[in-house]
């Protein structure tokens, strides 16, 4: 460095983009990665820059970690070794580090048994005589220090001393003293000789710790500042820190705590004999052989860096060049123990970096919560209560307890699956996870109770309505579709019509992923919900099954079982090609558009949309995110999209799995952002909407290219958006400010009061009050309406409408131009799904979150088949995607 550092107390010039580096360090300090070897970071400036900045910013960084005023909650444990304040060599430095780590713990007590034991050896003197005689004073000294740290042993020794001096005499006094003092001390000696700190013996190539202690005690062969002594003390401290942050058992209240790093700040390492350089040198020598997690070392260098500091080799021309490189080395096991981070010589003349660093939020670690104690306290109590209940005589069991009816079964995933009318049994799991489904069961029970005695027909809403324990996902889409079905049931049963047939609803939960929807040959004893429905066909006067909501092999099997039993199925929220392909069940229909229609619409919109072009460059490069294990939906839509788009623009693919245990959204976020940034393209999300928030949250936390420059966003288009995104677009835009979101939907609200959707929202509010309606609920509303319309068309000719009568009517006469809330619908023998079903693409704009409809194609609510989309002069032909007949 050619410049001399600025005087201490003055504020040096901040390097350009230094705030981005500090933000990455903040992230790692608050939540460390899983890397075992975390390198020390030595900050410096290129020639021409102010060399005093590294020392200044590291001193100031302490304020980002501390809370002050005696409040340690939420702070990150840290220590500062400053040559300007600390004199001496390595020993005063390591003593200060250990003490400061203990003083700055956000909660709990930091135990450093290995460090304090090794440190106490340095102050102990060896004896004279044979080997055991030389070791005995060291053992006595170590046990005395142990009594200072262990309150239980200290209390036992005090109790024995008191009883011996005031109460007990003779052999009883001797026995109590031996039990309280002699036995623990004897065991401690055995522990040090045979089990404890064996790695210290390995460092000195001796048989045990006590043999090694003879070499570095006060009158041992080694000097106090010997490199091997430094290595032992630093390694002992690292072992204790790893123990303090180790993985805890599920019954520990510390399981969710202590995700932070221990941060060691060394503002100056320029003095060759200073404590800062000594500490960093010991770290560099030790880190080459041993893991350094969870310690993060930040050092500042004004002069030439030590030889062992390997340059970071970052791209200084990019704003995120240094930050991205630091992000990578902190999260990957580093081969080099010390990395030199040279910041550019150019100063931040506008003051942006300085302002963001000095006024930005402090680093906040996870605070302890009272609920951390719930699991370790409740689980043992429940286990004891369960054991007592099971082992108690049957005469003591409560006589009022009855098992749940066989229609509602608790399965190994923790869910309850089966069929209920809302009163017969409960499909909702206890507590908040089952609250929404429990409320809907209560609503269905109330609506069914209003049906007068006499004729009625039952519709079964079959769908996944619960989540497995530990699975990342939004609330099941089927819950909102079920609300729409209940709203239609309420409207129909309250209305007055000539051929009125009251509608009764049953709720059938298949479990997440449709796991229990049909017979599972691999687990034949598992519940088969389709067979439960079939067994109730006559007793419950079942006319049809609605819902489904997901394209999966399991849902197709369930539909096939129902088809073989003669029960028609009218589905919603289903788009997989296999559901309506040549081999699809005969009695299956759906009111949602298939992938063969959605894929070309996506491709055409990305290719032509002026809005997309403003956010990308050239013909947009598509970064396709899909789930290869989800063959019926995600992979199917991906195949259709690629066939439609491959001839127009470049394509990259990133895969993940919606199910835990495989590639999760957290592991692909950085890859997605890097590909989008490199190509200036768009993320095309062709997977389940329930997992989309997990991906967006992972991208927001990933840093790097996932945090685009101010004023820019990452464009993302999804096959559908989570319900909360659609109903609360302003909150969505605020939650993901780095993202401009586009999504497909089957309905875009209009101001026209003649739009069936407007009437639907009113009917929905009559039942659910302040809850918001959306296109998914509109689909559930329409499926009940279509089945009811067919039943009432059949009534003049037959007073006993059977499921097969509904199927025959749909194939012979069908439903034409049905004014549905989800669009104008047509179903008949040739159309398993509505031909030219209306498809909309909407945008949640930044920064305000206003929604805009950018594409409208198909038969719209005014019953006109829209042929073009866009706004003049930028209009484009609507893709024509087949009829509603199965593709051949």
Steps between C-alpha positions, in 0.01 A plus 500: 500500500640834401282719718527531874189433708283784613546606863290305744182687583452635148260339257682356198350490155276200432583282198248472223239223554638417846147495640426186299795321658386600850149373422637154412706492819188602697309208353768246591545643849128467573465153347808297420514246220571128528860538382755342734798712392416869514792720392610814678440815294777763490366830365731735312498774237659508159786743448363851488217436743485610862674215691347610829151392398533126589604569859234770535214290362594194708500711817165645398368154413495417870209744535302297242538191719447647847182629663633721779343613828534149643252351253652194335181359343536435131866603479771286338784377728815690410842605618746773393879461510637848432875566504424857606335383822656161580869453579691176516502198278267216427395407856336835593326496162353150534398568862315812388327311216373227733375751757327722243325203339359408841396859578325560166293182489142603407361248746607199695846432630803425284707219651865472394621189687774398256642852476497567873658162574786560254538858619519385864786263413712803402464635854563163672834375631621144472613300799818302564566130508350234274243562224191486721661727757581759233142488370327520839543881552366557150194284577445686830522834323264394220246364747511826696424689181223251421334572834488868406312417180269220624255617762376150583848372589572818693178470699578137584847594627358784715232271640756235591723761665210639704376160612849387588567810709167525683301179487689182409797333665707187463456261210174669392685829452763319294234321294308820411821684410611215277158478334465876434863586421722196464286300257438791254869589508601137443261474206631828357856368512388181327319706240808714422720192477275276290225694321528878513675729249667214316563733205748693719689175552498459122658843455791399727503131402453386857276235651252734672424858590684499834818383332466782245429755775851451636635660180308829513440561870670798666835326546467275195725481196292738283489878526159662556507656152618183327310433172383163632354665811317753283367218285370306801320798654338607172396146416351454847300820458371387158398162642301672775332735251403205280353324803299813587343504150475127439186335364259439786255220562132563422429523873751777564381857545819607318408315179384816319741738674859604434503514117744793506878513461751601766659810346862593575599854394870587455522862375881501450741220413782718369722472810698178454528443877155631590223287650283535188765354267581229754138393525448502123820304444394233746161481327662462157725220624216314676232547232708314246437173689185546704145636456445860606120515515333694669770771525502792254821709508508850348837674492618831361828562320645842414840380381621189318286197575649184658630240256236249606212735400389380155339770282130457439525554122165681476368703208541859619319642198163353605305654789445153648836357395661501844174428684422196282850358546486545878153341498648196324811450717305534825254231398739251345781316676802717422841349426674823601467588870544876445366700205608853410206720394640802315239769454530740205707815528206703368312672777123525531478867412121512532504370856257216423714224651578703813137588553380141458764361735462760774122534490412141409347259745725323747569130467220326684532141610205281583364587844397233747129434512285348773366251245849346479408321822169362372639191328746390773241556774181380331631191320625318814176583681294368210716190477455428872126568479466273197698223668293533817179490300603193301633313802207588726234232557215524253262564789665840549457611136235768440179334390404785265802467268416358158735446205446711192265345247679306225417778252763724664838337547825638642785391274876479548556846347314658792199589284140384533352368178156368410147621427268708720187714479646736758340327798573129466870537572779757489758509220684800646806441713498663844624854547571781257610276206146364479315826570395583141378149423320480835314825424399369157376173651285703737366708209415189294323346799287814536411510130412129496284543811285756315390241240141397575401136524437356157692479177858623467815411311850494644817633343834385641783753505811285459842667533814532715391721788788460747878512520743241628710593799825678410407571138560848356189612316221756508154399627345248258333657197205267552387696807424810293332296225288332769386842620375574151308170497339581837401847375322342199331240723369781721372697198329202338335371816375847595362575154156428355487308168248283321701180506699556814715218638674582831874444494682328786877506529749245630866586560761239405863564594762294316799638691781702347621390153170305464684223687191318626263577214509152347622149575874482556634161398824565689299559821170311461395575859504876441161675472344517152283814496351427157369166631359677808299723265386205290383312812275796591361553150153362569454592865603863442337538153831606345453658156855603409846578632649849462828665597811282430708827470829326411644311203681199646524127428322445832210731407465326163480162677227634728303630200539160330354322805205739505451461125488121532230542768295717262552832684573804280775744603503874419839637601649845546859622540625208286710554187718192441472351150460145634174596673330574165720290270392200289513269801309728736200355687172505308299686765760766565454872415677817612421870476866614505721545194762227439876543466471468121321836505695671777849419367459675161336800667801532734743475210316757289470745788871482589594533135288807421411684824643855500492489878723191506734657244549805723618273779724277284719537192436381144281193468465412868713210620281259698636352824252218550451379858312172526471179700610192302340270758160664444442333163125557467512876543836676522694285252201485267463880492875537455495270195212692341666836567837393360341377179329836458793726597816321391487652152489857631735540795771339712410266783668394825346250739523475878340208682384449858249285687188606684551217748749525789818295490588587140611820326314778680435862396775615741762307303409638156435868579854617426519295179173649373614857573841446341346364179247784477769761564739349246238485223286805599207261467185404687424226754226272365362320805318185386438329833251493786389843611503394866880466490557834324526704825776267621699566182447877518600507867811297420591740216448798730739349756760381250664834427725536196312528173175440692533862617500697173616861486258764623235588246505156339313178571511134402200408280322175585193346337312217670230259384300619798559709808429412864163620624655755735699653211184553295289636784770725648714623210625811683633290786655258249684783323626631833613153613696435177623841381764337279239311296248595230242222502279388210252217538230316305144490626161394369330822601575871503239710681328768291289800591208365294215408741380246242821303545402174680804545719345810657190301604722220626696733732173613651384140554839415648479793743153385613662187644857600589467868579832685478694212343602586144388301198731411213515299177561172685188542713314593184594163352354314800188717471459401133546123541210484747294723272559280193406175678191664649396631158527151347305342788218753469489449122449128564228539765197536270580163344624317811430562867791271599809644335796261509871573442495330160209723394720805556779351289262409217350850497846660484603281207168525311393861568782657696521843653543781249593865566455456874557848650748389766680716749823345371411568135258392229494119518413221259513128579363217285589167342770659285633748750647361822601857581366835377628585151666841478471539878582856600862541607637816661850609592526764768786701649565613857684823429782652702523681728134558586360154428227610260368218281468525124355253250744477208353207305139391452437216257211260440128539561467792741201580725337701217499168306724644231792281400792738531735457201776743602662616819693808602439873461519679167732538324661197671238233435569135422288200391373279780650148484240251384530192717283211388146425594384342817530154356775269615818548299579218269 
